[in-house]
Amino acid sequence: YFELFGLPVDFDVDEKTLHRKYLSLTRSVHPDVAGQASQEKRHDALAISSEMNRAYETLRDPVLRAEYLLSLSGEPITPDDRAVSADLLAQVMMIREEIEDARQAEDQVGLTDLKQQVATKQSACMESIVSLSRSLAEKNPDTRRVLRQQLNAIKYWNNLMDRLLPGGDSA
């Protein structure tokens, strides 16, 4: 994906440069450009365009970019690997219960406090992901393992934040 956009393989991506290169490339391979071409050429243009969109979405999202860098580092991608610390699971369970209690009591102040707590945890987790992603080049297996756990953890924090947003799932 980095090569596609002519970018160095690095966590830190200049989003303006990425966007500019994406727009430039999509103009040249967009399926509409192949309008009167053969069915095969239109199919190829669609496949290339689809892959380019996937690459762009991956590189512009910090969590997806970290996941991608982790896969490039040799870490196998296993969708079933949801390893997180027992402490994180306990915190998440406790906060879920507090969210439900605050919702039932219609305690808006409590929900606001919980939202701040989760935002703080979410931010700390993201800072860890950024730091670990930047150090992947050192090829330390511990870094890859901890990054995998942090990438799993951010999903929990994002899920809790979604529950706290207006209209968030209460289940």
C-alpha positions in Angstrom: 0.0 0.0 0.0 2.8 2.4 0.8 4.5 1.6 -2.5 1.3 2.2 -4.4 1.2 5.8 -3.2 5.0 6.2 -3.3 5.2 6.7 0.5 7.9 5.4 2.9 6.8 2.4 5.0 6.3 4.3 8.2 3.5 4.9 10.7 3.7 8.7 10.2 1.9 9.4 7.0 1.4 12.9 5.6 -2.3 12.7 5.1 -2.4 15.6 2.6 0.2 14.0 0.4 -1.6 10.6 0.7 -4.9 12.3 -0.3 -3.3 14.1 -3.2 -1.6 11.0 -4.6 -4.9 9.0 -4.1 -6.8 11.5 -6.2 -4.2 11.6 -8.8 -4.1 7.8 -9.1 -7.9 7.3 -9.0 -8.3 9.7 -12.0 -6.1 7.4 -14.1 -7.6 4.1 -13.1 -11.2 4.9 -12.3 -13.6 2.4 -14.0 -15.4 5.3 -15.7 -12.2 6.0 -17.6 -12.4 2.6 -19.2 -16.0 3.3 -20.3 -15.9 2.0 -23.8 -13.1 -0.4 -23.2 -13.5 -4.2 -23.3 -15.3 -6.0 -20.5 -12.0 -7.4 -19.3 -10.4 -3.9 -19.2 -13.4 -2.5 -17.3 -13.2 -5.4 -14.9 -9.4 -4.8 -14.4 -10.0 -1.1 -13.8 -12.7 -1.9 -11.2 -10.4 -4.4 -9.4 -7.5 -1.8 -9.4 -9.8 0.9 -8.2 -11.2 -1.3 -5.4 -7.7 -2.2 -4.2 -6.6 1.4 -4.3 -9.6 2.4 -2.2 -8.7 -0.3 0.3 -5.1 0.9 0.4 -6.2 4.5 0.9 -8.6 3.7 3.7 -6.0 1.5 5.4 -3.3 4.2 5.3 -5.5 7.1 6.3 -6.9 5.4 9.4 -4.2 5.2 12.2 -5.6 1.9 13.7 -5.8 0.2 10.3 -2.4 1.6 9.4 -1.0 0.1 12.6 -2.7 -3.2 11.8 -1.2 -3.2 8.3 2.3 -2.3 9.6 2.0 -5.1 12.1 1.2 -7.5 9.3 4.2 -6.2 7.3 6.4 -6.9 10.3 5.8 -10.6 10.0 3.1 -10.8 12.6 0.5 -13.2 11.4 -3.0 -11.7 11.1 -5.4 -13.9 13.0 -8.9 -12.5 13.4 -9.4 -14.8 16.4 -6.5 -13.2 18.3 -8.3 -11.0 20.7 -5.8 -11.2 23.5 -6.0 -8.4 26.0 -5.0 -8.2 29.7 -7.3 -9.4 32.4 -7.1 -6.0 33.9 -8.5 -4.4 30.7 -11.4 -6.9 30.6 -12.2 -6.1 34.2 -12.2 -2.4 33.5 -14.4 -2.8 30.5 -16.9 -4.9 32.3 -17.0 -2.5 35.2 -17.5 0.5 32.9 -20.3 -1.3 30.9 -22.1 -1.9 34.2 -21.7 1.7 35.2 -23.0 2.8 31.8 -26.1 0.6 32.2 -26.7 1.8 35.8 -26.3 5.5 34.7 -28.7 5.0 31.8 -31.3 3.3 33.9 -31.0 6.1 36.5 -31.0 8.7 33.6 -27.9 10.1 35.2 -26.5 12.4 32.5 -23.7 13.7 34.7 -22.6 10.1 35.4 -22.7 9.3 31.7 -20.7 12.4 30.9 -18.1 11.4 33.5 -17.9 7.9 32.1 -17.5 9.3 28.6 -14.5 11.3 29.8 -13.0 8.2 31.5 -13.4 6.2 28.3 -12.0 9.0 26.2 -8.9 9.2 28.4 -8.4 5.4 28.2 -9.0 5.5 24.4 -6.5 8.3 24.0 -3.8 6.5 26.1 -4.3 3.4 24.2 -4.0 5.2 20.9 -0.8 6.9 22.1 0.6 3.5 22.9 -0.4 2.2 19.4 1.4 5.1 17.8 4.5 4.6 19.8 4.6 0.9 19.3 3.9 1.2 15.6 6.8 3.7 15.2 9.1 1.1 16.9 8.1 -1.9 14.8 11.3 -1.5 12.6 13.3 -2.7 15.6 11.9 -6.2 15.0 11.3 -6.8 18.7 8.8 -9.7 19.1 7.6 -8.1 22.4 6.8 -4.9 20.6 4.6 -6.8 18.1 2.9 -8.8 20.9 2.1 -5.6 22.9 1.0 -3.8 19.8 -1.4 -6.7 18.9 -2.8 -6.4 22.5 -3.2 -2.6 22.2 -4.9 -2.9 18.8 -7.3 -5.3 20.4 -7.8 -3.0 23.4 -8.7 0.0 21.2 -11.6 -1.9 19.9 -13.0 -2.3 23.4 -12.5 1.4 24.1 -14.1 2.4 20.8 -17.0 0.1 21.5 -17.6 1.6 25.0 -17.4 5.1 23.5 -20.0 4.2 20.9 -22.3 3.0 23.7 -21.9 6.4 25.4 -22.7 8.5 22.3 -26.3 9.6 21.8 -28.3 6.6 20.3 -25.4 4.3 21.4 -26.3 0.6 21.8 -27.3 -0.2 25.3 -27.0 -3.9 24.9 
